[in-house]
Structures are given as structure tokens and as C-alpha cells.
Amino acid sequence: MVQNHEKAVVVGAGMAGLVTARVLSDYFKEVIIVERDTFPEEPVDRAGVPQSFHPHRMLPRGQMILEQFFPGFIDDMLDKGAQPAHQERSLLVNQYGTIEAQATEKSASSSRALLEWVIRERVKQLKNVHILSDTEVTGLTTSDDQQTITGIKTKERSGPRTEDTLPADLVVDTAGRTSKASRWLEALGYSIPEAERLNVSLGYSTRYYRIPEHMRQDWKLIMSDADPEKGTSTSLLMRIEHHIVMALLFSAGGKHYPSTDPEQFLEEIKDVQAKGLDELLNQLEPLQGPRGYRIQESVRNHFEQMEKWPAGLLVLGDALCSFDPIYGQGMTVGAIEAETLGTCLKEQLSNPQPDFERRVFQRIQKAIAPAWWLSSISDLRWDGVEHSDAHVLQGAAFAQKYINLYSKKATMLASEHNDKSMHGALFMMNGLILPPREFFNAQILQMLLNDGGSQEEQELRAELGEVEPEGYQARIDELIPSFDGAFDEKVLGILAAMKQQASLNS
């Protein structure tokens, strides 16, 4: 249990670590971020973030949290050359057609390096936060009974490579997929529960291009959905700072990884659902050859299930739960976790309770459950992707067929009547603002099942089972998790305001 609020240590200076440090700065007299990298003076990729080369984005909920803790950060990014994404249109392509959309709120499209650099510069301005770079964390220090973490062991990565210890009242590990927290705890005699795993075997290939000046005025973001049944990759063309475009191919399941050969990369671009991308890329200036990135599994640790957990230690970000990056959830979930930690610290100050760390884990697991579920059911569309406990995701097939038919109707509504309301609801759910129970319900289901007996309708009915319309909601409640406690009053308040505005507009 956190009793003193003198010093907190954050391990890792990625996005989750930076937002966590910002949250802790409101509750601790001193916060120290320990990072193994040496930071660049300009916003460029660094060695400790191997996926930084590939596209990154903050989902709507993540952007809300960043704006809360770093007001005006979007303007900072725009000043550094980020693309004002709210000023350009987006083309979203699937097997049913194309939806053209445009953001209603100010937003910035940039590289991961620029976003992280802007937030790091903000954190460096906090008087009680200090960054210790070029330093490896080699272990934990504990009380004599090993029931409390009292700090970390460190080692310089260059120079004399001095070893030292850094005392702390709270250590928060945000070291990402390379976290050694479980290994260190096992060495101390703690029994770590088996993690939940999605064997996804995913692959990226990303290439950078520069947009010629004559093409910059009417540029559009272009994203095309994958068609896993046909083995068709997801594709993305996203403009970032300084008129540079990231072109991406993605697939999962391990059957085929997108090529990093320039010529083959262009050949594979021809097969995506957004036709003509290869011709568009041929008009751009290639800056680098395609780079690949592969991940074998997504992992969700369940430390909240442990009978004993040491006081003074928390694990957040990818170190707690790592996602398929294609859905853009990782940085947003890290921000949600940091925000949840802040809520728990505020409550602890006013009403101290034992087992603080375990209660934080329990609250965080509720908060991140929708993101894990949504990304898992989407990945499970690919042949070869398997979940370590199929029972946990038993509603996956129904959800997949439901979303598929919903996407069909949303695309047709947008294309034929310029009505993007259905698409907006799906976007907000994937943006972690709309609770899934607002999306999966009997009223929408009945509308979806009025599709003239289409193949998509038949597939959804097969997953629904022999149920009469009056039993639809009960069946949905059996299949779709409730996600109780995943959305706080602030998010629900924003959602209510959006509904009221939509009602007024109609």
C-alpha cells in the first residue's frame, strides 16, 4: 500500500511512461523516469522503440486524456510540422464500398517520434519530474520480508557503467514488451498467474514517401480493411509531418507476411481493397525501402489474480497488456491506465485502504477489457490466430458477423444517402468512447437482420441461433461481455452530450 508520497520511479519513457509520470506528478513530491535510451534532441526514432517507424495514432479517448494532462499538445504538434488531420478527408474502403469522412475535432497526424517528443518536452517542464536516461534497470530492491518494493537497481549503459540503487515509495514499470517485472517477482518467490495470450503472428511492412508539391492540396488519408478470408492485407496511406506519407501493409495469422522488397511491396499493394494505390505511390518520391515488423503474440497479464502482490509496485502499458498495433490501441490504453491510476491515488488520499496496488490492477483490468476484446475478435478473423482460452472469447464469432453486416449497412447508408451516423457509432466504439453494449443491442440487431436474406444475414442468424425477436437482448447478453466499470462518468457524460446534439440535429 502506498503510504508515503515522497518519490515515485517510472521505468521506461515511452508514451505510457510519460503520461504516467504526468499523473504521478500531482501526487508525489518527486518523480524520476528511468530510461535505457539516450534521447535525441529532435523528434526522430530511437532504438528503444523498434515499432516507432510504423504508423501510430491516438484514438479519440486517448486524445481526450492527453488534452486533459497536456492542454494544447495538438497545437504543439502542428507547430512542429504535424499534418492538421482535421483539414483533410479520409477514405475508408471495405468490400462493400468507400466511406468518405472528415474529423470534426482538431487533430494532428504525425510520426510516433514527433508525438512522443512533444509529450516528453511537456513532461520535462514539470518541476518535480526528472529523467534519468542511458540507464538500465537491473532489478528491484525490497524490504527484508520481500513484501514491499523499496526501489530499483540501476546500471549506466555507457561510461564507467556504475551500478546503483534508486529508492522509491512507488515503482511503476512501463518498460513495454521487454519488461522483466514478472521474472523479478518470480525470483523473489512470487507466483505469477498464466497470462492470457493471443497467438497472432502478425506482420507489418511500411515505406516512406514524400508528396510532390503539386499533390499536397487535395491529399486524403486512405485506409482499406483487410479481408482475412481472401488473405487480403490491411493497407494505409497516412500523411505525417513535412508532407511525408507512410504506406503500410498488414496481415496476421503467419500465413504470409507483407514483403519488404520494394518491387514486391508495390505488387502486394495492388491486391488491397483500395484499388489504385500502387499507381498513386508511383507518383510519389520513395524515401526508404519498406521495413518489416513482426509480433508473435499479444499478451494480457492478470496480476490482479495473485494472492500476494508486493506493496509499492505497479505494471502499466504494454508491460501489463500488449495489443496488435494495427488498431491503434496501445498508446490510448496506456493513457487510460495512467488516468485510472490517478483516480485511484486521489481516492487513496481521501480514504486510505489496504491492498492499494491490487485494487489499481482490478480497476485497470476493467478499463482495458473492451480494447482487448475488440482487438482480439478482429484478429481472430485471420486463419491461424488462436486465443489461449477460447471460452473467454466465446462471443467472438457472433460479434464478427454482427460487425460485418453492420459495416455493410453503414457503408451503403453513407454511399447512397451521405448518412455517416452508423459509421460514426462503429468509429466511436473502436475509439473506446462508445461502450460495446450501446452498439450490440436488440434494436440494432433487428435492423441488421432485415437484409433480404443476404449471405451476411444468414451467417449472423446462424451465430444467433433459434431465437425469436423478443429474446434477442437476452441472447446478446449471453454472448457479449457487459464491460461494467470500463467507462467512467466523464466518458459517459461526453457520450450523452453527443447523443443530445445528434438528437437536436435530427
N, C-alpha and C positions, 0 to 999 in steps of 0.2 A: 504494500500500500504506500502511495506517495504521501509522506508526512512533511518533508521539507521541500521548499520551493526555491532553493538556492541555485542549483546548477543542473541543467539538462544537457545531455550529449546526444546528437543526432549522427548516426553512422550513414554516410552517403549523402551526396549533394545533388542528386537528380531532382526531378520535379517534385516527387513525393517528399524528399528530404527538405527541400526549400520551403514548401508550404507548411510542412510540419514544424520547421524552425520558426516560421512566422507565427503560427498558433501558440507555440510554447513561449514565445517572447512576451506574451500577455500574462503569463503565469509564473515564470521563473526569472530570477534576477539576472542570470547569465545562461546563455545558450551557446554551445560550441558545436559546430558542424565539422565532422572529421571526414575527409575525402582523400582517396588514394591518388587521384589525378592532380596534376598541376593545371590550373585554369588558364585558358587562353585570354589574351587581352581583348580580343574581338570575338564576335559570335561565330565560331567555327566548330566543327565536330571535334569531340575529344575521345581519347582512346577508351575511357571507361563507359561509354555509351555506344556500343557497336551498332545498335539499330538506329542511331541518330541520322544516318544518311538517308533513311527511308521516310516516307510521308508521316507526319504526326498532326493531330488536331485535338482541340479541346471540344468535347461535346457541350451542348447548351448548359447542362448543370455544372460542368466543370468551369465554364466561363463565368457563370454566376458566382461561384465560390472564389475564383481568382479576383473578380472585381470587388468582392467583399473585403478581401485581405490586402489587395493591391489596387486600390482605386485608380482608374485611368491607365492601367497597364496596356490596354489596346492602343491608346494614343502613343504610348512609348514605343510600341512595336511599329506603328505606322511611321513614326518619326525616324525609325531605323531602316525604313525601306520595305516593311512588310506590305503585302498586297491588301488593299481595302476590299475584303471579300464581299462586303455588303453592296458594293458597287458593280459587281459582275454577276451574270446569270450562271446558273448551274443546270446542266443537262444530266438527268438521271435515267439511264437506259436499262430496261429489262426485256424479257422475252415477249412482253405484251406491248411495248412501245416506249415512248420517251415522255418524261415529265420535265418541263422547264420551270425552274423555281429561282427565287432570289431572296436572300436573307432580309429580314425586316429590322434586325438589330445590328448595330455597328459591330463588325468583327474583322479580324486580321488573319490572313493566310501567310504562314511563314514556315521556315525550317524549324526542326526541333532545336537546333543550336541557337537560333535567334530568340525563340520563346524562353528557353532556359536561361539565356544570357540576360534578358530583360528582367526576369524574376530574380535572378541571382544578384543583379545590381541593386534591386529594391531591397533584398534581404541584407546586403552589405551596408545599407544605410541605417539599419536598426542598431541603435547604440549598444544594446545588450546582447547582440549576436555576433559571434566571431567565427571565422572559417579557418580551419587548420588543414591545409592542403598537403599533397605529397606525403601522406601519412597512411600507413597500413594499420588496420585494426586486427590484432592477432589473437584476441581473446577477451574474456570477461573477468573482472575481479568480483569477489563475493565476500559476504560476511563469513565468520568462522563456521556457522552451521549451514552455509550454502543456500540459505532460504531468501537471501536478498542480494541483488546485483548492486555493487557499490561503485562500479565504473568500468573502464575498458583498459586493455593493454594495447600499446601502440608501438610502431616501429617506423622510423623515417625510411622513405623509399630511395633516397639519394643522400649524398654527403656521407657523414660518418655512420648513418643508419642506426642512430641511437634508439634504444628501447626505453619505454617509459610507461607510466600508468597515468590515467586521467580519471580522477574521482568524479562521481555524479550521483545526484539523487534520483535521476531517471535517465535511462539509456533507451533510445528509440532506434531500432535497426531498420533503415530504409535502403539497405545495400542492394536491393533488387534480386535478380535470379542468382547472383553469386553469394548471397547471404550465407553465413556459416552459423547462424543462431541455433539451428536445430542440432548441428554437430557439437557445438559448445555446450549446449544444455545436456545432451546425452553424456558427454564427458563428465558432467557434474552429477550424473546419476538420475537425471530426469527421463521419464519415459515419454517419447513423442508419439502421438497417435498417427496412424497411417493417413497420409494426405489424400485428398480427392484429386484424381488425375484424369485429364482428357488427353488421350494419345492422339494428337492431331497431325503430326508430321507435316507442318506447313512450310511453304517456301515463298519468298519474295524475290523479285528482280526489279531494280529501279535504275533508271537512267535519267541524267540531267540534260536539258536542252535550254538554249537561250531563244527567246521570242524576238524575231526581227521587228524593228520599229514599226513597220507598216502593218503588222498584225496585232499590235498591242491594244488598240482601241476597242475591238469587238471580241476580246478573248472570253471564253467560257470555261468554267470547270466542267469536266466530263467524267462521269463515273458510270461504269456499267457493271451490273450484278453478274455474279458467277451463275453458271448453270451446271451444278455438280453432276446431274445425271448424264450430261453430254461431255463432262470433263472440261467445260469452258471456264477459263480463268476470269476472276475479277480484274477489271482494269481501272486505272485512274490517271487523269491528266490534271495536275493541280499547280497553279502558278503560286510561287512564293516570292520572296524579296528579290528585288533588282531584275524583274522580268525573266526569272528562271522558272522552268517548268520541270516538275517531277513526273515522269511517266513510269507507271508501276504495273506489274503483273503479279497476281497472287493465286495460289491454289493450295489445297490441303489434301490430306489422306496419303501422301507419299507415293502416289502412282506416277506423278510427273511434277517435276519442279521447273518453274519458269527459267528459261535459258539466260545465261549471262554473256552469250556470244552476240555481238551487235546485229549481225545479219539474221540469226535465228530469232532473236528478240523481236525484230520487226515482222518476221513471218508469223510468230505467235500472236502478235498484236492484231493481225488480220482476222483471227478467229474469234475475237471477243464480240460481245453483243452490240457494242457501239461501233458500227461499221465505218470505215474510212479513217480510222485513227492512224494507220500506217502512212496514208497519204499526207495527213496533217503533220506527222512527225518528220516526214521527208522535207518539209518546208522550213524546219527549224534547224538551229545550229547545235549539233551534238557537243556537249562539254566533257563528258566522261563516258567510258564504257559502262554497260549495265553491271551493277553489283548485286550479289545474292545475299540472302539472309534466311536461315532455316532454324526452326524450333521443333523439337520432337514432341513436347507436351506442354499443356497448361496445367498449373498446379495450384490447388487451393488448400492451404494448411488449416487445420482445425485445432488451434491451440486452446480454444475455449473449452474443449472436451477434456483437457488434462485435469487429473485430480489435484495435482500440485503445480503451481507456477510461481517462479521467484518474483518477489516484490522488486520494483524498480526497473523492470524490463518490458518493453513492448516491441512488436514487429509490425511494420506497416508497408504499404506499397507492394511491389512485385515480390518482395521477400515474404509477404503473407499470402498473396494471391496473384498469380501471373496469368494474363489473358492473351488470347490470339490478338495481335496488334491490329489486324485489318479493320476491326470495328471501332478503333479509336478510343477504347475504354480506359486504357491503363492510366494515363495521366489524370483523367477525370475521377477515376476510382480512388487514386492516391489522394486527390483533393478532398473527396468525400470522407475518406478515413481520417485525414487531418482535421477536418471540420468536426467530425464526430468526437475525436479526442478532445477538442476544445470544449465541446458541450459537456463531456464527462468531467473534465477538470473544473469547469465552472460549478457543476453540481457538487463535486467533491469538496470544494472550498466552503460552500454554504451548508453542506450536510455530509460530513466525512463518514465513509462506510468502509468496512474491510473488503478485501479482495478487489481492490480498485482495478488492477490490470485485467483480471478475468472479466469483470463487467465491461471494460472497454472492448475486449475481444468479442463479447457477446453482442454488444451494440453494433460493432463494425460488421460482424457477420450478417446481421440483419440488413445493414445498409448496402452491402455489396452483393447480396443474393440475387437481385434482379439482373445485374450486369453479368454475373457468372452464368445464370440460367439462359439469358438471351444469347450470349455468345456461344454457349455450349450447344443449344438446339440448332443454331445456324451452322456450326461446324459439323454437326452430326449428319448433315445432308450429304457430306462427302463420303464416298466409299472408302473404307479403311480407317475412318475416325471412330474411336471407341472410348466410352466412359468407363472408369474403373468400377462403378456401381450403377448398373443400368436402372435399378429400381429408383434411384434418386431422381432420375430424369425421365420418369415413366410417361409423362405427358408430352414428350418431345415430338413424337410423330404427329399427334393431333395439332400441336402448335405450329409445326412446319406447314401442314396442309392448310390450316386456317390463315396463316400469314401469306401463303402462296395465292390463295383465292382472293384475299383482301388486296394484295398487291395488284392483281389483275383488274379488280374493280376500281381501285384507286387510280390506276394508270388510264383506264378508259374514261373515267369521270374527268380527269384532268385534261386528257387529249381532246375529248369531244365537247366538253362544256366549260373548259377552263376553270373547273372547280377543284381546288387542291386541298380541300378540307380533309378528305380521307388520308391522303398522303401526309398531311401535316400531323395527324394523330399518330401515324406509324413513326414519323420522324421524331416526335416528342417522346414516344416510348423508348426508342433506341437512344435518344438523348438523355435518358434516365430522369425525365421530369414527369411523364405520364405513367402512373402505376399500371402494370400489366392487367390488373383487374378492371381498369377503365377501358381497356382495349379488348380483352377477351370477355364478352358477356353475351347473354341470350339475345338481346335486341340486335346486336351486330351479326351474330351467328345466323339468325333467321333471315336477315337481309342477304348474307353471303350465299345461303343455300337456295336462293332464288336466282339461279344462273343457267336456267334452261337445260338442266341435266348435263352440263359440261363435264369433261373429264376431271377438272379440278373439283367440281362439286361432288362427283361420285367418290373421289378419293377422300374428301373431307367427311362425307357421310359414313364411309367405311370406318374411319377412325372414331367417329362419334358413337357409332353403334346404333342399335334399335331403340331410339329414344324419341318420344313424342315432344312437340314443341314446349309443352308445359314443364318438361323435365330437362330442358336444355341447360338452365342455370345450374341445377344440381349436378349435372354431368360435367360442366365446366369446372365447378368447384372441386370435383374429384380429381380432375386432370391437371389443373393449373395451380401452382402454389399461391398462397394468399399474399406472401411477402409483407406480412404485418410488421410494422416498425421500420420499414425501409425508406419511407418518405416522411420527412419532418414537417412541422407546421408551416415553415417558410415555403417549402416547395409546394405543398398543398394549397397554400394561400395564393401563390403565383398561378397555379393551375386554375383555381376558382376564378381569379380575375380574368384569365384568358377566356374561360368559358363565358363569363358575363359579357366580355367585349364581343365575342363571336355571336352571342345571342342578340346584342344590340345591333350589330352589323347586319344580321339576317332580318 
